[in-house]
């Protein structure tokens, strides 16, 4: 998944090496659905791009047990609620609305 520019500083400088190690640990396939990197996805037929997900949605937490190699489909599904929350917060910030609670 592309890293939002404002979040790049939250990732360690060696993120690329960490990501490569986690994908290699997974045998270059999605740890949830088994889709293989750079091959057609078994459901969508689109080319699989293997990503690394932070299970707690915290980029600073790069412990192995918090990282999973996921295809974009699984990663997007896993992050959907968190992504929707971020979109709402950014929209409110753009409109200069303070949260009530």
N, C-alpha and C positions, 0 to 999 in steps of 0.2 A: 504494500500500500504506500502511496506517496506520503511523505512526511510533510505536514503543513509547515510553512516557513517559520511561523511563530513558535513551533514546537521543536525545531532542530536542536536548539540548545539543551533540550531535556535528554537527548540521546548521548550515550558515551561516544568519545572520539573513535573508538574501535568498533562501532556498531556494525559496519560492513563485515568485519571478521566474525563477530558474534553471529550475525545473520547467516553467513556462509556455514559456520559450524553447526548451527541448529538445523539447517536444511540438509546438511550431510548426515547428521545424526538420524534424520528421518528417512534416509535413503532416497532423497530427492523426490519425495512424494508427500502429499497431504496426509497429515497424521489423523485426520478424521474421516475422509472419504476415500483416500487411497489414490486420488488423481495424480498422475505423474507429471513432473515439471516438463514444460515444452512439448507436451503431447496433447491431443484433443481431449477435452474434459468428457468423461463418460455420460454426463447429463446434458451439457450445453453444446458440446462439440467445439467450443472455442479453445484456443491454445491456453494451456494452464501456465500461469505465472505463480510460482511458489513464493509465498511471503512468510514473514515471521510475526506472529501475534503475541502481544503482551496480555496474558489472561486476566490480569487485574487492571488493565488499561492504563498502567503507569509506566511510561518509557524509561524512567530511572531504574526500575526494578528489572534487571537483566539476569536474574538467577535462572538457571536452566529449568527449574520446575515451573517457572512463570512464563516460559516461552514455548510456543508450538509452531511448527511449520505447517501452514495452511494454504490451500489454494485460494484464489481471490474470492470464489463463491462462498466458501466456508468462512473466510475471514470477514467478508462483508456481512454475512448472516450473524456472526458472533458479535460484531461491533455495531449492529443496526441501532440498538437502543441508545448506546453511548453517543453515536454519531448524531442521532436525532436530537439528543439533549444538547450537544455542542452547537448544532444549527440553531436551536431555539435561543440559546444564550447569546450567540453572536448576533442574531437578529434583534434581540432585545437591546443589546449593547449598541447596535447601530441606530436604534430608535431612541436611545438614551432612557430606557425604562429600567427602573430599579426593581429587583425582586421584592415581593412583599414579605416572604418568609425565608 
